[in-house]
Amino acid sequence: MLDALVELEGLLVELPSAMERQRLGQQLDVSADKLRNGVAEAERLSALLALAVLLEIENREQLEDLDDAQNEAWRIGSLLIATEDASQLKEATDRYEKDFLQALKGIHRNVVQRWEEVVRRDFRPLIQVGAMLEKLDPSSSLGREMASCGQAPAGMQHVSNASELLTKVRDLVAKREELQRKRRSEYGDGAVAEFVNALAENRATLNMVTPDVRRWLDSHGASAWLKVAT
C-alpha cells in the first residue's frame, strides 16, 4: 500500500496524457485529497505491527484484527496500482476511508491496552525493587536505575504517534532487559535473587530466608529492620 500511495501523490502531474486525466476525471482530485495522509497512515500501521510483535500480543481476536488490516492495506494498494477507471479509484478510496482507517483506530487501541498491561507486569514492580535495593546498598546505582525505569512509562501517557511510541517502548524494553542482566550479575539467580523479587512483590516469607539470604541481609545491615511474613 505504501508504494501505491506514494505513486498516487505524483499521479496528478505524471499522467501520461490528457485523455487519461479526462478518463479518471474528478475522482482523481477527490481521491488525492482523501488519500493525502495515506503514506503516513501506512507507516503508522507498520509501527503498530512492530509494537504488536515487541509486546507479544497473543489475543486471537487482536491478532486477527492485525491480519485484517494488513490484508486491507494490500488490497487497497493493489487497487490503486491497477486503477484504470474512476470506479476502481473510488472503490480504493472508500475502502481506505471506511475500512482501513477504522481498523487502524482499533489496532492502536489494542496496542496501547497491551502496553499498559506490560507496564503493570514488568515496569511498575521495578519502582519498589529499585527503592528497596537502593536502601540496602546505596553505593550501587542499580536501585536508582531500576526505579527510574519503572517510573518512565508514566511520562508516555500522552504519546499518540505510533512511530514515537514504538521508539520509546523499544528503548524502555531494552533498558529493562539491561537492568535485569545487571541484577543477575550482582545478585545471581539463586536464593538471594528470589528473595529480592519476593520482597518487591510483598510475598516474602521466613522460609525464603536461607543461610545465604541471612548472610546477605547481615552484610547489608538489613536484618534488624526487614519484615517478612511468617
Buried (B, 14 or more C-beta within 10 A) or exposed (E): BBEBBEEBBEBEEEBEEEEEBEBBEEBBEBBBEBBEEBBEBBBBBBBBBBBBEBBEBEEEEBEEBBEBBBEBBEBBBEBBEEBEEBEBBBBBBEBBEEBBBEBBEBBBEBBBEBBEEBBEEBBBBBBBBBBBBBEBBEEEEBBBBBBBBBBBBEEBEEBEEBBEBBEBBEEBBEBBEEBBEBBEEBBEEEBBBBBBBBBBEEEBEEEBBBEEBEEBBEEBEBBEEBEBEE
